[in-house]
Amino acid sequence: MKVVVLVSGGLDSVTALHDANRSHKVVAALSFDYGAKHHAKELPMASYHCTLLGIPHSIAPLAFVAGEFRSDLLSSGGAIPDGHYEEQSMKSTVVPFRNGIMLSIAAGFAESRGAEAVVIAAHSGDHAIYPDCRESFMEPMARAIREGTYAQIELLRPFISVDKAGIVRRGVELGVDFSKTWSCYKGSEVHCGTCGTCVERREAFLTAGVPDPTFYTSTGPLPPKPQ
């Protein structure tokens, strides 16, 4: 199947890119620059893996999101909170309806590239905080994309029932260089080790039993998962 992969440069989407490259014909990868604090660190990782695999890479600018949306993830927002990824405080990093916007663009992009499907790396660990990563959103969105395109574009979500540790294990099977991925929402020169995405990353490698190649500013005790 000819597919377009949404790739941010994070651990999940990079693994999805390599996974799709093994199972499908990846005609293009698509990233979005919507003004997140960590884009300067994350997007080059997406480009790196696309170049490595010989996949055409496009970055869609979405400046209006940074200017008009409210989220601490954005450069226009407040400080990124520390703590567990599933803490309620992490809701401040949600970019409203981000996946809905991106998937709408991706559907048109995929049809224009002669693709048959779009691949997104949403996974079960996202479900607690991000409503547009849940299957209750993805399934009707998939129907809308299929019904709204002449090519009946499919929405593939290979990790929707997989946790991040499972994605790490799959990445190891595929030979993914995880040191060439970025997670930290703060966007400093190195991963902070304490924000929600760093905590989730550290936890995933520990749970998967895989050595973590990431350098963190702080490697103190991981916060407990909320009950």
C-alpha positions in Angstrom: 0.0 0.0 0.0 1.2 3.5 -0.8 1.2 5.6 2.4 2.1 9.0 3.8 3.5 9.0 7.3 3.0 11.8 9.8 6.4 12.2 11.4 7.2 14.8 14.1 10.7 13.6 14.9 9.6 12.0 18.2 10.1 8.5 19.3 6.7 7.2 18.3 6.4 8.8 14.8 10.0 7.9 13.9 9.2 4.3 14.8 6.0 4.4 12.8 8.0 5.7 9.8 10.4 2.8 10.0 7.6 0.4 10.6 5.6 1.7 7.6 8.8 1.6 5.4 9.1 -2.1 6.2 5.4 -2.9 5.5 4.3 -0.4 2.8 5.6 1.9 0.1 6.1 5.3 1.8 5.6 7.9 -0.9 6.1 10.8 1.5 6.4 11.9 5.1 4.7 15.0 6.4 5.6 17.2 9.4 4.0 20.3 10.8 5.6 23.5 12.1 2.9 25.0 14.4 5.2 26.9 16.7 5.9 24.4 19.4 8.7 25.1 21.8 10.6 22.0 20.9 10.3 22.1 17.1 13.8 23.4 16.6 15.0 20.1 18.2 12.3 17.8 17.0 11.8 18.6 13.3 15.5 18.0 12.3 15.1 14.5 13.7 12.2 13.9 11.3 14.3 15.1 8.4 17.2 12.9 9.5 15.2 9.7 9.4 13.5 10.6 6.1 16.9 11.2 4.5 18.2 8.0 6.0 15.3 6.0 4.4 15.3 8.0 1.2 11.7 9.3 1.8 10.6 12.7 0.5 9.9 14.9 3.5 7.6 18.0 3.6 7.0 20.4 6.4 3.7 22.2 6.5 3.8 25.7 8.2 0.9 26.4 10.5 1.8 29.8 11.9 -1.8 30.6 12.8 -1.8 27.9 15.4 1.1 29.5 17.3 -0.6 32.9 17.0 -4.2 32.0 17.7 -4.3 28.8 19.8 -3.8 28.5 23.6 -1.4 25.9 24.8 1.7 25.8 26.9 3.3 23.6 24.3 3.4 26.6 22.0 6.2 29.3 22.0 3.4 31.8 22.8 2.3 29.7 25.9 3.4 29.4 29.5 5.9 27.1 31.1 5.9 23.4 30.4 4.9 21.5 33.7 7.0 18.8 35.2 5.5 15.5 36.4 4.0 12.3 35.1 2.7 12.3 31.6 -0.8 11.4 32.8 -1.1 14.1 35.4 -4.0 16.5 34.9 -1.5 19.4 34.7 -0.3 18.0 31.3 -3.6 19.2 29.8 -2.0 22.6 29.6 0.2 21.2 26.8 -2.7 20.1 24.6 -2.9 21.9 21.3 -6.7 22.0 20.7 -7.8 19.6 18.0 -4.2 19.3 16.7 -4.7 15.8 15.2 -8.0 16.8 13.6 -6.2 19.7 11.8 -3.2 17.7 10.9 -5.1 14.7 9.6 -7.4 16.9 7.5 -4.3 18.4 5.8 -2.7 15.0 5.6 -5.7 13.5 3.8 -5.5 16.1 1.0 -1.7 15.8 0.9 -1.9 12.0 0.6 -4.5 12.1 -2.2 -2.4 14.6 -4.0 0.6 12.3 -3.8 -1.3 9.3 -5.1 -1.2 7.5 -1.7 -3.8 5.1 -0.4 -3.4 5.8 3.3 -2.1 8.0 6.1 -0.1 6.6 9.0 -0.3 8.2 12.4 1.6 7.1 15.5 -1.1 7.8 18.2 -0.7 5.2 21.0 -2.5 4.1 24.1 -0.3 6.2 26.4 -1.7 9.3 24.8 -5.3 8.4 25.7 -5.4 9.8 29.2 -4.7 13.4 28.2 -5.2 13.8 24.5 -8.8 13.3 23.3 -7.8 13.5 19.6 -5.5 10.5 20.1 -8.2 8.1 21.3 -9.8 5.5 19.1 -13.2 7.1 19.8 -11.8 10.1 17.8 -9.7 8.2 15.3 -12.4 5.8 14.1 -14.9 8.5 13.0 -12.0 10.6 11.6 -11.0 7.6 9.6 -14.5 7.3 8.2 -14.6 11.1 7.4 -11.2 10.8 5.5 -12.3 7.8 3.6 -15.7 9.3 2.6 -14.2 12.7 1.9 -11.6 11.6 -0.7 -12.0 10.1 -4.1 -9.2 7.8 -3.4 -10.9 6.6 -0.2 -7.8 7.3 1.8 -7.4 5.0 4.8 -6.2 6.1 8.2 -3.7 3.6 9.6 -3.0 3.7 13.3 -0.6 0.8 14.0 0.1 1.7 17.6 -3.4 2.8 18.8 -3.5 -0.2 21.3 0.2 -0.2 22.0 1.9 1.6 24.9 5.2 3.5 24.5 7.3 0.6 25.9 5.8 -1.5 23.1 6.8 1.1 20.6 10.4 1.1 22.0 10.5 -2.7 21.6 9.2 -2.4 18.0 11.8 0.3 17.3 14.6 -2.0 18.5 13.3 -4.7 16.1 13.5 -2.2 13.3 17.0 -0.9 14.2 15.8 2.6 15.0 18.5 4.9 16.4 16.5 6.4 19.3 19.3 8.9 20.0 18.1 10.6 16.8 14.6 11.2 18.2 13.3 14.1 20.4 10.7 14.1 23.2 11.3 17.0 25.6 8.6 19.6 25.3 10.9 22.3 26.8 13.1 22.3 23.7 16.4 23.0 25.5 19.7 21.7 24.2 19.2 18.4 26.0 16.2 16.5 27.3 15.3 17.9 30.7 14.3 14.5 32.2 11.4 16.0 34.3 8.7 17.2 32.0 5.8 14.8 31.1 7.2 13.7 27.8 10.7 13.1 29.2 9.2 11.1 32.1 7.2 9.0 29.6 10.3 8.4 27.5 12.4 7.4 30.5 9.6 5.1 31.8 9.2 3.5 28.4 12.8 2.4 28.1 12.8 1.1 31.7 9.6 -0.9 31.1 10.8 -2.2 27.8 14.1 -3.3 29.3 16.0 -1.4 26.6 19.0 0.9 27.3 18.0 4.5 26.9 20.5 6.4 24.7 19.2 9.8 25.8 21.1 12.3 27.8 18.9 14.0 30.4 19.7 17.0 32.6 18.0 15.3 35.5 17.6 11.5 36.1 16.1 11.6 39.5 13.3 9.2 40.6 10.4 9.0 38.2 7.1 10.4 39.6 4.4 7.8 40.3 1.7 7.2 37.7 -1.6 8.8 38.8 -4.2 6.5 40.2 
